[in-house]
């Protein structure tokens, strides 16, 4: 799990315990009230802190919910089952389990919708959720290369671009399946997705486009 490094502040130091309580209370409120009825006042009451404490940390509800959801995705871990296929399947199943939690799917849908008209919020989602998890792809790919399951990357740029693409394929497919199509992402479906992904990683390269 990655930890967030708070911005440099003057005055009283920021309390990690208060942050934990606030983010936990936000997720609790998302489950009980839903996005539309969630208020900073209710979160403050649940967390046992003053409302001003929230405003010193977060500009508004959107930013607070992004960080609360991001903390859930920080629970993702990279397994080592000795095979690329098993490792990919495990990570995707973890992702599915997190996204299946009411506080994760309701919060994510809401902030993504808000981000369509808020560039700063879109950037926060990218930094707090997306970029913080892409390291799992890079680490898993490097481990598979060390086992001889994947060829080495010719350079760092190629490795980064491939990791970005793999992350986008997995995250985009799972989110669309669960939150747009509202279809189950069970283990059989996840294993099928893994097979398709491996075809791309292990298959021969197509001819270049004209």
QUITARA-V492357 format. One record per backbone hydrogen bond with DSSP energy under -1.0 kcal/mol. CO is the residue of the C=O (numbers start at 1). NH is the residue of the N-H. Records with the same first field share a line. If there is no record, write none. Layout:
CO = NH, NH
This chain:
15 = 19
16 = 20
17 = 21
18 = 22
19 = 23
20 = 24
21 = 25
22 = 26
23 = 27
24 = 28
25 = 29
26 = 30
27 = 31
28 = 32
29 = 33, 34
39 = 43
40 = 44
41 = 45
42 = 46
43 = 47
44 = 48, 49
50 = 53
51 = 55
52 = 56
54 = 57, 58
60 = 64
61 = 65
62 = 66
63 = 67
64 = 68
65 = 69
66 = 70
67 = 71
69 = 73
70 = 74
72 = 75
73 = 76
83 = 87
84 = 88
85 = 89
86 = 90
87 = 91
88 = 92
89 = 93
90 = 94
91 = 95
92 = 96
93 = 97
94 = 98
95 = 99
96 = 100
98 = 101
101 = 104, 105
102 = 106
104 = 108
105 = 109
106 = 110
107 = 111
108 = 112
109 = 113
110 = 114
111 = 115
114 = 117
115 = 118
118 = 122
119 = 123
120 = 124
121 = 125
122 = 126
123 = 127
124 = 128
125 = 129, 130
126 = 131
130 = 133, 134
133 = 136
134 = 138
135 = 139
136 = 140
137 = 141
138 = 142
139 = 143
140 = 144
141 = 145
142 = 146
143 = 147
144 = 149
155 = 159
156 = 160
157 = 161
158 = 162
159 = 163
160 = 164
161 = 165
162 = 166
163 = 167
164 = 168
165 = 169
166 = 170
167 = 171
168 = 172
169 = 173
170 = 174
171 = 175
172 = 176
173 = 177
174 = 178
175 = 179
176 = 180, 181
177 = 183
186 = 190
187 = 191
188 = 192
189 = 193
190 = 194
191 = 195
192 = 196
193 = 197
194 = 198
195 = 199
196 = 200
197 = 201
198 = 202
199 = 203
